[in-house]
């Protein structure tokens, strides 16, 4: 992923169970990092939605590095 022409490397990838009634969108995968120096928000935490899945198992299968 790029932000302001700077490649972002996620320090951590997490899976979060979402509240809601959509059975095809129950688990969200987020990448955690910090905004790059080129951003007005430089150094502040960044949380980026990467994908959503109907089950935790499917999310883990697609993002095995997630915790």
N, C-alpha and C positions, 0 to 999 in steps of 0.2 A: 504494500500500500504506500502511496505517496501523499505527502501533505506539503503544500508550497514548494513543489519540486524537490522535496527531501524525502528519501526513502525511510519509512518508519519500520523499525524492528520491534516487535512486541516483546516486552519483558515477561509477560504472562498471558495465557489464554484461559478463559474461564467459561464454564457452562452454568447458566442460571435458569431455574424453572420460572416461567412467566405465569402471572395470574391472568386468567382470561378464559374464554369459552371456545377458542379456535383449536380443535384437536390436531390440526396440522402445523401448529405454531406454538408448541408448549415449552420448548427449551431453546434458549437463545445462547449463542456463542459470542463472546466479546474478547477483543484484544486490548490489553492494558499496556500503556507506555507513558511517555511524557511528550508534551509539545516541543518541537525543535526550536533552536535558537532563532530561526527566521520568522517565528510566529509571535504575534502580540501576546499570546498566552505562554510564552517560552518557559519551560521548566515545570509547568503545572500538569497535573495528571490528565491523561487522555484515555477515554474509554470509547472504543469503536465497535459497533455492531457488525459482526462478520457474517452470521448466518442464523437460521432458525430451523428446528427439526421437530417432528412429532414425538420423538422419544429420546431419552438420555443415551440409550445404547447407540442410536444412529448418530447422535452428535459426537459421541466418543469415537465411533468408527471413522468419522470424517475429520475429527480433530483430536488425534490420540495424545497430543501434547497438552491438552486441556486438563485443568485440575478441578 
